[in-house]
Amino acid sequence: MDQAAFETLLDHLISEWEGEIVEFKEGGEGFSSGKLGQYVSALANEANLPGKPRGWLVFGVADKSRAVVGTTYKEDWERLHADKMQVLNGTGSFTFRDIHVLNHADGRVVLF
């Protein structure tokens, strides 16, 4: 997907609000890998129950206002990409498929 497609996806996720398979977080630099693993695990379980192909954890969007606020979470790509292995090691059985970084007009958004 290109940036425009991710903007469309983000707009859709925001308009649908949070649910069992979408979670918005500001995702500051202090967000731990352990907490990330907990959210990924919960979203994967919730997506699996109704047979959905995926869940989304979105950093850079305030969960109460649905406003794009941007995130500074692991701005270095290598550190960000290392989260996939850390979550796998923490859960023992799964991780997220991809990490997508969207350079939104209102700030950087990371979609797991």
Buried (B, 14 or more C-beta within 10 A) or exposed (E): EEEEEBBEBBEEBBEEEBEBBBBBBBBEEEBEBEEBBBBBBBBBEBBEEEEEEEBBBBBBBEEEEBBBBBBBBBEEEEEBEEBBEBBBEBBEEEBBEEBBBBEBEEBBBBBB
